[in-house]
Amino acid sequence: MREKGKGVVMVKPNPWPIATIIMMMRGLASAQPDTLWTRTFGGPKWDVGYSVQQTADDGYIIAGETNSYGAVSVDVYLSKTDADGNTLWIRTFGGDYWDQGRSVQQTTDGGYIIAGYTFSYGAGDCDVYLIKTDADGNTLWVRTFGGPDGDVGYSVQQTADDGYIIAGVTYSYGSGSGDVYLIKTDANGDTLWTRTFGGTDEDIAYSVQQAADGGYIIAGFTKSYGAGKDVYLIKTDADGDTLWTRTFGGTDKDGAYSVQQTTDGGYIIAGFTKSYGAGWYDVYLIKTGADGDTLWTRTFGGTSDDYGYSVQQTTDGGYIIAGGTESFGAGSYDIYLIKTEPELGIVEEADTSIRDLHGPTIITGPLQLSGCKKWRVFDVSGREMKPGQIKPGIYFIEVEGKIERKVVKIR
């Protein structure tokens, strides 16, 4: 989706079928997933899944869009499966134009809440689309939100008061060419309040979660603030008023698709970076404290494009990231699953003979890495750096997967 004037223009996704891939971790910290089963869903045209959640009966609920079923054009697609991924039922929602489901969650009554956008209904060019169903996927009510231009909901969560919080982007309201759009509703989907966040350029939210203090944590990207197109993290109180904002990234394009509060009260963020890492775009993982300040960052990927779309903290304190990769796998674009240990900051290992014998290497000019070995450079927060980008500071050199040298650049 991209902006056109103050509306939105739909870009047809790659014609992949809706697919659910479930993997079981054998010893989570070992990051060796074994596939239990895979399933595909869809018809003769293109169908895409954007959100999945395990349900109370150990099955799964999937939301996305379908061009194979439904009304005249593209409709919201909702599919319920059993624990083995076998389809129990399918529902479609929408009208004569393009309608899409971007986020789904099972609600406390056993039904489902779906957020996305609709070109078929509402007040403007494209409106936020909120659908509440019963446990069988039958519509209980539908709401639209927005103004005369384009407005999209990318993330929805049921809140502690049984209402809903929705995050996305608005081109109808706010101060810029696209602002973060936060909508709070009651249990019936009626608006309690709305908030916009951003500056004079485009700012979008892709993920929202209610925090332990009753407020909200929102992640996406900003072109209004930061060094380039940066990761945008916003913390609000329970009324949606800003407590603090943070940006993360370098001088190129960086963004976030997923945020979750962690057990220590901080936040884990997954997305993409073009400023750091090994490839064109790399998976970008950021850990912050409760105040949003960076604890560490990490990048994952190869020489091509790699993205992180979803992150969850696991029971061992580490993280599981789902995304897409053009660097690895069998096809032109494959599902990318990454399991990490709890803390990813770079730690010096006491048994490294090079460091024990010689201590840190002091340099005053460019960092030069010679030989045929595979070198990687990290700063003290664990962020991978390109050798030509380093500034005065402390760095660690990884050789063939092991930290071999500390480097101190003094000018």
C-alpha positions in Angstrom: 0.0 0.0 0.0 1.3 3.5 -0.7 0.1 7.0 -0.5 -1.5 8.7 -3.5 -2.4 12.3 -2.7 -4.0 11.7 0.7 -5.6 8.4 -0.2 -4.2 5.0 -0.7 -3.5 2.8 -3.7 -3.6 -0.9 -3.5 -0.7 -3.0 -4.7 -1.5 -6.6 -5.5 0.6 -9.0 -3.4 2.5 -11.9 -4.8 0.1 -14.7 -5.8 1.0 -17.1 -3.0 -1.7 -19.2 -1.4 -2.6 -18.6 2.3 -0.2 -20.9 4.2 0.1 -21.9 7.8 3.4 -23.4 8.9 3.6 -24.8 12.5 7.0 -25.7 13.9 7.9 -27.3 17.2 11.1 -26.3 19.0 13.2 -29.2 20.2 15.1 -27.6 23.1 14.2 -24.0 22.4 17.6 -22.6 23.1 19.1 -24.9 20.4 17.1 -23.2 17.7 16.6 -26.5 15.8 12.9 -26.5 14.7 11.3 -29.7 13.4 8.4 -29.3 11.0 5.3 -31.1 12.3 3.1 -30.2 9.3 2.3 -27.5 6.7 -1.0 -26.5 5.2 -2.1 -24.3 2.3 -5.4 -22.6 2.0 -7.0 -20.9 -0.9 -8.6 -21.2 -4.3 -7.8 -20.7 -8.0 -6.8 -17.1 -7.6 -4.5 -15.4 -5.1 -5.1 -15.6 -1.3 -2.9 -14.2 1.4 -2.7 -14.7 5.2 -1.5 -11.7 7.3 -2.2 -12.8 10.9 -2.5 -16.1 12.8 -3.2 -16.9 16.4 -3.5 -20.2 18.4 -7.0 -20.5 19.8 -8.3 -21.9 23.1 -9.0 -25.3 21.6 -5.4 -25.6 20.4 -6.4 -24.9 16.8 -5.6 -21.7 14.8 -7.4 -18.7 13.4 -6.0 -17.0 10.3 -7.0 -13.7 8.8 -6.1 -12.1 5.4 -7.6 -11.5 2.1 -9.0 -13.6 -0.7 -9.5 -13.1 -4.4 -10.8 -16.7 -4.8 -13.9 -16.5 -2.7 -16.4 -13.9 -1.5 -18.0 -11.0 -3.4 -17.0 -9.3 -6.6 -13.4 -8.2 -5.7 -11.1 -8.9 -2.8 -12.6 -9.8 0.6 -11.5 -10.3 4.1 -10.6 -14.0 4.6 -11.1 -15.8 8.0 -10.2 -19.5 8.4 -10.5 -21.7 11.5 -8.5 -24.9 11.7 -8.1 -27.7 14.3 -4.8 -28.4 16.0 -3.5 -30.3 13.0 -4.3 -27.4 10.6 -7.3 -29.0 9.0 -9.9 -26.5 8.0 -13.0 -26.4 10.2 -14.7 -23.4 8.5 -14.0 -20.4 6.2 -15.7 -17.0 6.3 -15.4 -14.0 4.0 -16.4 -10.4 4.7 -16.7 -7.4 2.4 -18.5 -5.7 -0.4 -17.9 -4.9 -4.1 -14.4 -3.5 -3.7 -11.1 -4.3 -2.0 -11.4 -5.4 1.7 -8.6 -6.9 3.7 -8.0 -8.4 7.2 -4.6 -7.5 8.7 -4.9 -8.6 12.3 -7.0 -11.2 14.2 -7.4 -12.2 17.9 -9.6 -14.5 19.7 -11.7 -12.7 22.2 -12.7 -13.6 25.8 -16.2 -14.8 24.6 -14.6 -17.3 22.3 -15.3 -15.2 19.2 -12.9 -13.2 17.1 -12.0 -9.6 16.4 -10.5 -8.6 13.0 -9.0 -5.3 11.9 -8.0 -4.2 8.5 -9.4 -1.8 5.9 -12.3 -1.5 3.5 -12.9 0.2 0.2 -16.5 -1.1 0.1 -17.9 0.7 3.2 -17.3 3.8 5.3 -17.0 7.5 4.9 -13.9 7.9 2.8 -11.6 6.5 0.1 -10.5 3.6 2.4 -11.6 3.2 6.1 -10.4 1.1 9.1 -12.5 -2.0 9.1 -13.4 -3.7 12.4 -15.3 -7.0 12.4 -16.6 -8.9 15.5 -17.7 -12.5 15.1 -18.9 -15.3 17.3 -17.0 -18.5 17.8 -18.2 -19.9 14.4 -17.1 -16.8 12.5 -20.6 -15.4 12.1 -20.8 -11.6 12.1 -22.0 -10.0 15.3 -21.2 -6.4 14.3 -19.1 -4.3 11.9 -17.6 -0.9 12.4 -15.7 1.5 10.1 -13.5 4.4 11.2 -11.9 7.2 9.3 -12.5 10.4 7.3 -12.6 11.5 3.7 -9.2 10.0 2.7 -7.4 6.7 3.3 -7.3 5.1 6.8 -6.1 1.6 7.6 -6.0 -0.6 10.7 -3.0 -2.9 10.9 -3.2 -4.2 14.5 -6.0 -4.9 17.0 -6.1 -6.3 20.5 -8.8 -6.8 23.1 -8.2 -4.6 26.1 -8.6 -5.3 29.8 -12.0 -3.6 29.8 -13.3 -5.9 27.0 -13.0 -3.1 24.5 -10.5 -2.9 21.6 -7.4 -0.9 20.7 -6.6 -0.5 17.0 -3.4 1.0 15.5 -2.7 1.9 11.9 -2.4 5.0 9.7 -4.6 7.9 8.8 -4.4 10.1 5.8 -7.6 11.9 6.9 -6.5 13.3 10.2 -3.3 14.5 11.9 -0.5 16.9 11.1 1.3 15.1 8.3 1.0 13.3 5.0 0.1 10.2 7.0 0.0 9.8 10.8 -0.1 7.0 13.3 -3.8 6.3 14.0 -4.9 4.9 17.4 -8.5 4.1 18.1 -10.0 2.9 21.4 -13.5 1.4 21.4 -15.8 -0.1 23.9 -16.9 -3.8 23.8 -19.5 -3.0 21.1 -16.9 -1.4 18.8 -18.1 2.2 19.5 -15.4 4.9 19.6 -14.3 6.0 23.0 -11.4 8.2 21.7 -8.9 8.5 18.9 -5.4 9.8 18.8 -2.9 10.6 16.0 0.9 10.8 16.3 3.5 12.0 13.9 5.0 15.0 12.2 4.9 16.6 8.8 5.9 13.5 6.9 4.5 9.9 6.8 4.3 7.9 10.1 2.6 4.5 10.3 1.9 2.0 13.1 1.9 -1.7 12.4 1.6 -3.1 15.9 -0.1 -2.2 19.2 -0.3 -4.0 22.6 -1.8 -3.0 25.9 1.1 -2.7 28.4 1.0 -3.9 32.0 0.3 -0.4 33.3 -2.9 -0.1 31.2 -1.4 2.1 28.6 -0.3 1.2 25.1 2.9 0.4 23.2 2.9 1.1 19.5 5.6 0.3 16.9 5.9 1.2 13.2 8.0 3.7 11.3 8.5 7.4 11.0 9.7 9.7 8.2 9.1 12.7 10.4 11.7 12.1 13.1 15.0 10.3 13.6 18.0 10.0 11.3 16.2 8.6 8.2 13.1 6.5 7.8 13.3 5.1 11.4 11.7 2.6 13.7 9.0 4.6 15.7 8.1 3.5 19.2 5.4 5.3 21.1 4.3 4.7 24.7 0.9 6.2 25.9 -1.1 6.1 29.1 -4.5 4.5 29.3 -6.1 7.5 27.6 -3.8 7.4 24.6 -1.8 10.4 25.7 1.9 10.3 24.9 4.3 9.4 27.7 7.4 9.1 25.5 8.5 8.3 22.0 11.7 6.8 20.7 13.2 6.3 17.2 15.8 3.7 16.2 17.9 3.3 13.1 20.5 4.9 10.9 20.5 7.1 7.9 18.8 4.7 5.6 15.4 2.9 5.9 14.4 1.1 9.1 11.0 0.1 10.4 9.1 -2.1 12.9 6.3 -4.6 12.3 5.9 -6.1 15.7 6.3 -5.1 19.4 5.7 -7.0 22.6 6.2 -6.1 26.3 8.7 -8.5 27.9 8.8 -10.1 31.3 11.3 -7.5 32.6 8.8 -4.6 31.8 10.8 -3.6 28.7 9.9 -4.2 25.0 11.1 -6.3 22.1 10.7 -5.0 18.6 11.1 -6.8 15.2 11.3 -5.3 11.8 13.8 -4.4 9.1 16.9 -2.3 8.6 18.7 -1.1 5.6 21.1 1.0 7.7 22.8 -2.0 9.4 23.5 -5.6 8.7 24.9 -7.8 6.0 22.4 -7.4 3.1 20.2 -5.0 1.4 17.5 -5.3 4.1 18.1 -7.3 7.2 15.9 -8.5 10.1 16.2 -5.9 12.9 15.7 -6.9 16.5 15.7 -4.2 19.2 15.5 -4.7 23.0 14.6 -1.8 25.2 14.1 -1.1 28.8 10.8 0.0 30.3 11.6 3.6 29.4 12.2 2.7 25.7 15.9 3.2 25.8 18.0 0.7 23.8 19.5 -2.2 25.7 20.8 -4.0 22.6 20.1 -4.5 18.9 20.8 -7.3 16.5 20.5 -8.0 12.8 19.9 -11.3 11.0 20.1 -12.1 7.3 22.2 -12.6 4.3 23.2 -10.7 1.2 19.7 -10.1 -0.1 16.4 -8.9 1.6 15.3 -10.3 4.9 12.4 -9.0 7.1 11.0 -9.7 10.6 7.3 -9.5 10.7 6.4 -10.9 14.2 8.3 -11.4 17.5 7.3 -13.2 20.7 9.2 -13.8 23.9 9.6 -17.5 24.6 9.3 -19.4 27.9 13.1 -19.7 28.2 13.4 -15.9 28.0 14.6 -15.8 24.4 12.7 -14.7 21.4 11.1 -16.3 18.3 10.9 -14.2 15.1 8.9 -15.0 12.0 9.6 -13.2 8.8 10.6 -13.6 5.2 14.0 -14.2 3.4 15.4 -13.8 0.0 18.9 -14.7 1.2 18.2 -18.3 2.3 15.8 -21.2 1.5 14.6 -23.0 -1.6 12.6 -20.3 -3.3 12.8 -16.7 -4.3 11.2 -15.7 -1.0 10.9 -18.1 1.9 9.5 -18.0 5.4 12.3 -17.2 7.9 12.1 -18.4 11.5 14.7 -17.3 14.0 15.1 -18.5 17.6 17.4 -16.5 19.9 18.9 -16.8 23.3 17.6 -14.5 26.1 20.3 -11.8 25.8 22.0 -10.9 22.5 24.5 -8.4 23.6 28.1 -9.3 22.6 30.0 -10.9 25.5 33.8 -11.3 25.5 34.9 -14.9 26.0 37.7 -15.3 28.5 39.4 -18.2 26.6 40.2 -16.2 23.4 44.0 -16.6 23.0 44.4 -13.6 20.7 42.8 -11.2 23.2 44.6 -12.8 26.2 48.0 -12.4 24.5 47.7 -9.0 22.9 44.8 -7.2 24.6 42.5 -4.9 22.6 43.7 -3.6 19.2 44.0 0.2 19.0 43.3 1.8 15.7 43.3 5.4 14.5 42.2 5.0 10.9 39.8 2.8 9.0 39.2 -0.8 10.2 40.9 -3.2 7.7 39.9 -6.8 7.7 42.1 -9.1 5.6 42.2 -12.8 4.7 39.5 -15.2 3.4 37.8 -15.8 6.7 34.2 -14.7 7.4 34.5 -11.5 9.5 31.7 -9.6 11.3 31.9 -6.5 13.4 29.7 -5.6 16.4 29.5 -2.6 18.7 29.1 -2.9 22.4 25.3 -3.2 22.2 25.5 -6.1 19.9 24.6 -4.2 16.7 26.3 -5.5 13.6 28.3 -2.7 11.8 29.8 -2.4 8.4 33.6 -1.9 8.7 33.5 1.3 6.7 30.8 2.8 9.0 32.5 2.6 12.4 33.2 5.7 14.4 35.4 6.1 17.5 34.4 3.5 20.1 34.7 -0.1 21.2 34.0 -3.0 18.8 34.3 -6.8 18.7 35.4 -8.8 15.7 33.8 -12.1 15.1 35.7 -14.7 13.0 33.9 -17.8 11.7 31.2 -17.4 14.4 33.5 -16.7 17.4 34.5 -13.3 19.0 38.3 -13.1 18.4 39.3 -9.5 18.9 38.4 -6.3 20.7 39.1 -3.2 18.7 39.2 0.3 20.2 39.0 3.1 17.6 40.3 6.4 19.1 39.9 8.6 16.0 
